[in-house]
Amino acid sequence: MFIKIILLIVFFAIMIGVGVYSRKNATDVNGFVLGGRSVGPWLTAFAFGTSYFSAVVFIGYAGQFGWKYGISSTWIGLGNAFIGSLLAWVVMGRRTRIMTHHLDAKTMPDYFGKRFDSKALRITAAAIAFIFLIPYTASLYKGLSTLFGLAFDIPYVTCVIAMAVLTAVYVILGGYMATAINDFIQGIIMLGGIIAVIGAVLSGQGGFLSALKKLSDIAPDPTVAAAPLKEAQGMFASFFGPDPLNLLGVIILTSLGTWGLPQMVGKFYSIKSEKAVKTGTVVSTIFAVIISGGCYFLGGFGRLFDSPAIHGPKGMLYDEIIPQMLTTLPDILIGIVVVLVLSASMSTLSSLVLTSSSTLTLDMLKITCMKKADDKKSVLVMRIFIVFFIAISVIIALNPPTFIAQLMGYSWGALAGSFLAPFLYGLFSKKITRAAVWANFVWGVGLTVANIFGKFIASPINCGAVAMVGGLIIVPLISLITPKLDKAKVDDMFACYDEKVEVAKKMVLKEE
């Protein structure tokens, strides 16, 4: 216990110290929200990765989907790495950095307002972001507090409040730069921690091959397996697992979803230069392969740790699976795991609260009732809203409505379902219309909210995947039949991609 407490004290001291150190970069709006658009590739890559992976992945998703799909859940982690990280950086990184800099857009709603010339779109996007980032934040507390209860026997309420206060302190002090530097430190901890945990858990099962053999001996679960595979043996140790179709839905939501999440795409706004995007792409992908691939790989062995503790009166307690696996570890490793998950969760939480407060301040208040506010006042208001946002999410976290994975599924479904398609198409095509963006907002939010009450799509995760894929079809179709934006304005926006280069031409002898 002494070692665990020392690890936590050192961790918290470093986080607060970085916040104090970064205060000088958070004096104006550009510095507080974007770090002055001068953040290097390594910090940006780690900020992207640590915002992506949190207690939601390590405790919620890895536990639930590892139980359902066995070792094939590793595909989710690989999808996160190659679709959610590599492809996102390749397709969106450079163009997002150039376009948002050209438009002077500081947030995703700000981009929608300027790219599609609509103040109403900007305000609506800000409202969607603020509302649906709250359940995502609540899911972070839930996952982290489950683990804290295991390691320290601390009440859930105490864990939630302590994490909220500490995150608020360093984000309020240092803004985005404090978040980016802390993300880098937290990312290093995550890399070392996940490798150590996987090694220890598999070692306790007699090694990888022994663990895989035990997993293959487990009988198929009729409640999980797809109809044709209910009688098949060894499904939990197989390449595609017992339910490949639903597995695909999870891969789509958790991988493609990052392309439309404000706190993720916002990382591209702040990167220092176009050249830095290439380095960031490589670093971010390697980080994702190790962290996400490792988490889901570990979760795939969850059924080897079956016990009464993960079976509740109303069914499986998915959020208890990974903590149950960790009870077999030595105390020192449990301490490392706690710091690992704390690092992942606080980095994601800091990104979420900064995104939500800046969105509410800059995209709603600044263009309505705070038009004359200077930078100093705007930053003050953002700091106040950080406290407000954290307080609301804490209230929800104290009485979470469902499992972590489902809670996050609603959030990702609404946000990515609304934002992904118009943001992505808006970077590449001059033909996307304002009406198409409105239609997609209605589609993403409408489908998610309707499914919360109607439950016509059993899994909110699959619902989120449908929302995103549907948006990619809706936006170009609606754009074909609705009025286009002013051509001169759009041409001016896209002029930022065309850089004139003068080349010296050497004299050559002409052929006779």
Beta strands, then each sheet from edge to edge (+ up, - down):
strand 1: 311-312
strand 2: 315-316
sheet 1: 1+ 2-
end
